[in-house]
Amino acid sequence: MASPFPASQLLRQAAPHARQAGHRALRTGIMLVPVALLLAIGYLAMDLWSQMPAAVAPRHRAEALCFALACPDLDTHERFVPAMRIEPSVALVQGRFAPGTAAGLALREMMRFDETMVIEESQRMVGDYLVSVLWLDLPPDRAPEGSNPGHWLVLAWMEGSDVAVCNFHFAGGAGPELSPDERHWGARLLDRVLVPENFRAGSLPRVRLRVMQGGSTMPVFGPAPATD
């Protein structure tokens, strides 16, 4: 049986519908492009975030000072990048000393160094705490067990019956005299950490630090150690 409509007429009638369907598909595709881009960006952001080391908070004030030193300066936005390698360590000895014990005396009992190892010593009232600041020279044959020989910048203060200590080992330094670079970077270090906001009783500096390779949270400053 012959068709009641010629094929050419059917094609002419179908063409506008096909064009409309094509336009709708094109518009839908264009509208989906931003959505796809957002999904891709979101996936990449989540993937990068999952690979970032976790951020940790300091356990006590001595550790918080090292975290604060690793953060950019609030005014200049500059990082602490000394010319020599400076390796920090911290300690908090709880309940070992009577309230009112001088921090310098408690420190000597802890580290067991004698007066021949003291290059300089001073005290500074910072915020709510009296901080003892010592430069030490620990000879290789007399350095306390577990301590690297050489020059150390040590901060100590009492928190009730607890003594808190920040140690900064200046790699390469030795002998009874400090080098000009050690004095310069030691002064800059003290200016960065010995500020009243870091020494308010009952609160810690509001800082966090990323967990480093090997699970360590303690930052290290300056050039990497030389390798053979």
TAMOJO-V926462 format. One record per residue. N is the residue number from 1. RES is the residue in three letters. PSI is psi as a letter, one per 30 degrees, with the letter a starting at -180 (NA if undefined). OMEGA is omega as a letter, one per 40 degrees, with the letter a starting at -180 (NA if undefined). NEAR is the number of other C-alpha atoms within 10 Angstrom. Layout:
BEGIN
((N | RES | PSI | OMEGA | NEAR) (N | RES | PSI | OMEGA | NEAR))
END
This chain:
BEGIN
((1 | MET | k | i | 3) (2 | ALA | k | i | 5) (3 | SER | k | i | 6) (4 | PRO | f | i | 6) (5 | PHE | k | i | 8) (6 | PRO | k | a | 9) (7 | ALA | e | a | 10) (8 | SER | e | i | 9) (9 | GLN | e | i | 9) (10 | LEU | e | i | 10) (11 | LEU | e | i | 11) (12 | ARG | e | a | 10) (13 | GLN | e | a | 11) (14 | ALA | f | a | 11) (15 | ALA | e | i | 11) (16 | PRO | e | i | 11) (17 | HIS | e | i | 11) (18 | ALA | e | i | 12) (19 | ARG | e | i | 11) (20 | GLN | e | i | 11) (21 | ALA | e | i | 12) (22 | GLY | e | i | 12) (23 | HIS | e | i | 12) (24 | ARG | e | i | 12) (25 | ALA | e | i | 12) (26 | LEU | e | i | 12) (27 | ARG | e | i | 11) (28 | THR | e | i | 11) (29 | GLY | e | i | 11) (30 | ILE | e | a | 11) (31 | MET | f | a | 11) (32 | LEU | f | a | 12) (33 | VAL | e | i | 11) (34 | PRO | e | i | 11) (35 | VAL | e | i | 11) (36 | ALA | e | i | 11) (37 | LEU | e | i | 11) (38 | LEU | e | i | 12) (39 | LEU | e | i | 12) (40 | ALA | e | i | 12) (41 | ILE | e | i | 12) (42 | GLY | e | i | 12) (43 | TYR | e | i | 12) (44 | LEU | e | i | 12) (45 | ALA | e | i | 12) (46 | MET | e | i | 11) (47 | ASP | e | i | 11) (48 | LEU | e | a | 10) (49 | TRP | e | a | 11) (50 | SER | f | a | 10) (51 | GLN | f | i | 9) (52 | MET | k | i | 10) (53 | PRO | k | a | 13) (54 | ALA | k | i | 13) (55 | ALA | k | i | 12) (56 | VAL | l | i | 13) (57 | ALA | l | i | 16) (58 | PRO | k | a | 20) (59 | ARG | f | a | 10) (60 | HIS | l | a | 15) (61 | ARG | e | a | 23) (62 | ALA | e | i | 23) (63 | GLU | e | a | 24) (64 | ALA | e | i | 24) (65 | LEU | e | i | 21) (66 | CYS | e | i | 25) (67 | PHE | e | a | 23) (68 | ALA | e | i | 20) (69 | LEU | f | a | 20) (70 | ALA | f | a | 20) (71 | CYS | l | i | 16) (72 | PRO | k | i | 13) (73 | ASP | k | a | 13) (74 | LEU | e | a | 9) (75 | ASP | e | a | 6) (76 | THR | f | a | 7) (77 | HIS | g | i | 9) (78 | GLU | k | i | 10) (79 | ARG | l | i | 13) (80 | PHE | j | a | 17) (81 | VAL | i | a | 15) (82 | PRO | l | a | 18) (83 | ALA | f | i | 13) (84 | MET | l | i | 18) (85 | ARG | k | i | 18) (86 | ILE | k | a | 24) (87 | GLU | j | a | 17) (88 | PRO | l | i | 19) (89 | SER | l | a | 16) (90 | VAL | l | i | 20) (91 | ALA | k | i | 16) (92 | LEU | j | i | 19) (93 | VAL | j | a | 15) (94 | GLN | k | i | 13) (95 | GLY | g | a | 12) (96 | ARG | f | a | 10) (97 | PHE | l | i | 17) (98 | ALA | k | i | 12) (99 | PRO | k | a | 13) (100 | GLY | f | i | 10) (101 | THR | k | i | 15) (102 | ALA | k | a | 17) (103 | ALA | e | i | 24) (104 | GLY | e | i | 21) (105 | LEU | e | i | 12) (106 | ALA | e | a | 22) (107 | LEU | e | i | 21) (108 | ARG | e | i | 12) (109 | GLU | e | i | 11) (110 | MET | e | a | 14) (111 | MET | f | i | 13) (112 | ARG | h | i | 12) (113 | PHE | l | i | 17) (114 | ASP | l | a | 12) (115 | GLU | f | i | 8) (116 | THR | f | a | 10) (117 | MET | f | a | 18) (118 | VAL | j | i | 16) (119 | ILE | e | i | 17) (120 | GLU | l | i | 14) (121 | GLU | k | i | 13) (122 | SER | l | i | 11) (123 | GLN | k | i | 15) (124 | ARG | k | i | 12) (125 | MET | j | a | 13) (126 | VAL | j | a | 16) (127 | GLY | b | a | 15) (128 | ASP | g | a | 14) (129 | TYR | k | i | 17) (130 | LEU | j | a | 17) (131 | VAL | k | i | 24) (132 | SER | k | a | 21) (133 | VAL | k | a | 20) (134 | LEU | k | i | 20) (135 | TRP | k | a | 24) (136 | LEU | k | i | 27) (137 | ASP | j | a | 25) (138 | LEU | j | i | 24) (139 | PRO | l | a | 16) (140 | PRO | e | a | 12) (141 | ASP | f | a | 7) (142 | ARG | g | i | 14) (143 | ALA | k | i | 17) (144 | PRO | l | a | 15) (145 | GLU | k | a | 8) (146 | GLY | f | a | 7) (147 | SER | k | i | 13) (148 | ASN | k | i | 15) (149 | PRO | l | i | 21) (150 | GLY | a | a | 20) (151 | HIS | k | i | 26) (152 | TRP | k | i | 27) (153 | LEU | j | a | 23) (154 | VAL | k | i | 21) (155 | LEU | k | a | 24) (156 | ALA | k | i | 27) (157 | TRP | l | a | 25) (158 | MET | k | i | 26) (159 | GLU | i | a | 21) (160 | GLY | b | i | 13) (161 | SER | g | i | 15) (162 | ASP | k | i | 19) (163 | VAL | k | i | 25) (164 | ALA | k | a | 23) (165 | VAL | k | i | 25) (166 | CYS | k | i | 22) (167 | ASN | k | i | 20) (168 | PHE | j | a | 23) (169 | HIS | k | i | 22) (170 | PHE | j | a | 24) (171 | ALA | k | i | 18) (172 | GLY | f | a | 12) (173 | GLY | k | i | 19) (174 | ALA | l | i | 18) (175 | GLY | l | a | 14) (176 | PRO | f | a | 18) (177 | GLU | k | i | 14) (178 | LEU | k | i | 18) (179 | SER | l | i | 11) (180 | PRO | e | i | 9) (181 | ASP | e | i | 13) (182 | GLU | e | i | 22) (183 | ARG | e | a | 12) (184 | HIS | e | a | 13) (185 | TRP | f | i | 18) (186 | GLY | e | i | 20) (187 | ALA | e | i | 11) (188 | ARG | e | i | 13) (189 | LEU | e | a | 16) (190 | LEU | e | i | 14) (191 | ASP | e | a | 10) (192 | ARG | e | a | 19) (193 | VAL | e | a | 18) (194 | LEU | i | i | 17) (195 | VAL | k | a | 13) (196 | PRO | e | a | 12) (197 | GLU | f | i | 15) (198 | ASN | f | a | 22) (199 | PHE | h | i | 21) (200 | ARG | k | a | 15) (201 | ALA | k | i | 12) (202 | GLY | f | i | 7) (203 | SER | l | i | 11) (204 | LEU | l | i | 19) (205 | PRO | k | a | 18) (206 | ARG | i | a | 12) (207 | VAL | l | i | 17) (208 | ARG | l | a | 17) (209 | LEU | k | i | 20) (210 | ARG | k | i | 17) (211 | VAL | k | a | 16) (212 | MET | l | a | 13) (213 | GLN | k | a | 8) (214 | GLY | g | i | 6) (215 | GLY | g | a | 10) (216 | SER | k | i | 9) (217 | THR | f | a | 19) (218 | MET | k | a | 19) (219 | PRO | l | i | 19) (220 | VAL | k | a | 17) (221 | PHE | l | i | 19) (222 | GLY | a | a | 15) (223 | PRO | l | i | 12) (224 | ALA | l | i | 10) (225 | PRO | k | i | 9) (226 | ALA | k | i | 5) (227 | THR | k | a | 4) (228 | ASP | NA | NA | 3))
END
